[in-house]
Amino acid sequence: MISYGKQFIDSSDIAAVRKVLRSNWLTQGPLINKFELKLKKYFGAKYCSVVSNGTGALHLAGLALGWKKGDIILTSPISFLASSNCILYSGATPDFIDIDKNNYNIDINKLEQKLKKLKSSSKKVVAVVATDYAGNPCNWKDLRHIASKYNIKLINDNCHAIGATYYNDKSYAVKYADVVTHSYHPVKNITTGEGGAVLTNNKEISEKVNVLRSHGIIKSSKATLLKKGLWHYEMNELGYNYRITDIQCALGISQLKKINKFIKRKKEIARIYDEQFSRDSIFKIPKVEKNYGHAYHLYPLQINFNQENEKRFFFNELYSSKIKLQVHYIPIHLQPYYRKNYGFKRGDYPVAENFYKKEVSLPIYFSLKKNEIYRVINKIKIFLRKK
Ligand SMILES: Cc1ncc(COP(=O)(O)O)c(C=O)c1O
């Protein structure tokens, strides 16, 4: 079965994990710090905290920024649920901004219009969660400008864009956003099985995340231990268990060594799809603007299906040929939970809804072979010709 994404594990990954299994530390050992150092270096961040998954990273980001009931946080509907659910975890209220039809990221003009409107009604918008959808960076220069103008914080849900560049800079994410989150789920550009990280250049945010990822426990100083006993620890605020293991960090360190070659291959695959699907107006290929370095976690192709059910038939047909495509994403505001609890409805975000009707995520991963790429291309073209 050819899937839309897949991890690549080689013998050096296996050796790294095996080494940890034979060591004294399975979790919270020396590799936590080592993985954090490597990530800091690669992504140009002053601080990094590795955690158990990308959702936990987003939850901790919101907590570290002090989100609470009454706060409004804006995000876009074309992202994974976690980008919006993290707002609910802290009791704050989510609201959406439609996507830009050209890059599928949050629409910057609509964001500014909404901020103006909410400000005049004295509603308290405190932050924006912006996803670099599919691996294509948002317009971070403009986002930064708007955030400073309206005094709001920026979270870059960077889970798709691990290894992307913006104006030739792979440390763009921490430069423009206050907090950056990663996921190392197997379909992402590098994997630790489950895993994630919070990256930032802000010391306070980082310290808060470090405490909250492990129950809110503060490690006692040597002096306190001597005074109160060697077993002493203290909890002053409510935290969680979002710890990651040394086993996962060993895999992460080994995977990070391969990130450049993973992305290089993904770009090669994307060029083949671009070339094959740009000739027919039934398709729309993802556009990458000058100065943007797409990391191709996904290759979102838009297809003009001409009947309501055609996309469903298309998926079934490809599945029967052992090609398992995916759709990213069902717009978050259309999920029953969001409709029921927040009153969102069909038609609220027309660009996102139209994108959803057309979007198909094509297979794109390091080990995808040339003959498999062309099998996917041919099956798609044959299906659409038959109709
Ligand atoms: C944009 C985005 N944000 C957050 C997450 C959550 O990451 P995780 O699955 O590691 O919790 C994902 C993962 O699919 C994602 O794609």
PDBQT file of the ligand as one rigid body, heavy atoms in Angstrom, charges set to zero:
ROOT
HETATM    1  C1  LIG A 401      -0.540  21.042  12.345  1.00  0.00    +0.000 C 
HETATM    2  C2  LIG A 401      -0.460  20.051  13.462  1.00  0.00    +0.000 A 
HETATM    3  N1  LIG A 401      -0.484  20.491  14.719  1.00  0.00    +0.000 NA
HETATM    4  C3  LIG A 401      -0.400  19.657  15.763  1.00  0.00    +0.000 A 
HETATM    5  C4  LIG A 401      -0.301  18.296  15.601  1.00  0.00    +0.000 A 
HETATM    6  C5  LIG A 401      -0.293  17.411  16.795  1.00  0.00    +0.000 C 
HETATM    7  O1  LIG A 401       0.863  16.648  16.907  1.00  0.00    +0.000 OA
HETATM    8  P1  LIG A 401       0.858  15.240  17.670  1.00  0.00    +0.000 P 
HETATM    9  O2  LIG A 401       0.152  14.251  16.805  1.00  0.00    +0.000 OA
HETATM   10  O3  LIG A 401       2.316  14.938  17.830  1.00  0.00    +0.000 OA
HETATM   11  O4  LIG A 401       0.167  15.441  18.972  1.00  0.00    +0.000 OA
HETATM   12  C6  LIG A 401      -0.260  17.778  14.301  1.00  0.00    +0.000 A 
HETATM   13  C7  LIG A 401      -0.121  16.334  14.103  1.00  0.00    +0.000 C 
HETATM   14  O5  LIG A 401      -0.706  15.696  13.316  1.00  0.00    +0.000 OA
HETATM   15  C8  LIG A 401      -0.353  18.676  13.208  1.00  0.00    +0.000 A 
HETATM   16  O6  LIG A 401      -0.346  18.229  11.948  1.00  0.00    +0.000 OA
ENDROOT
TORSDOF 0
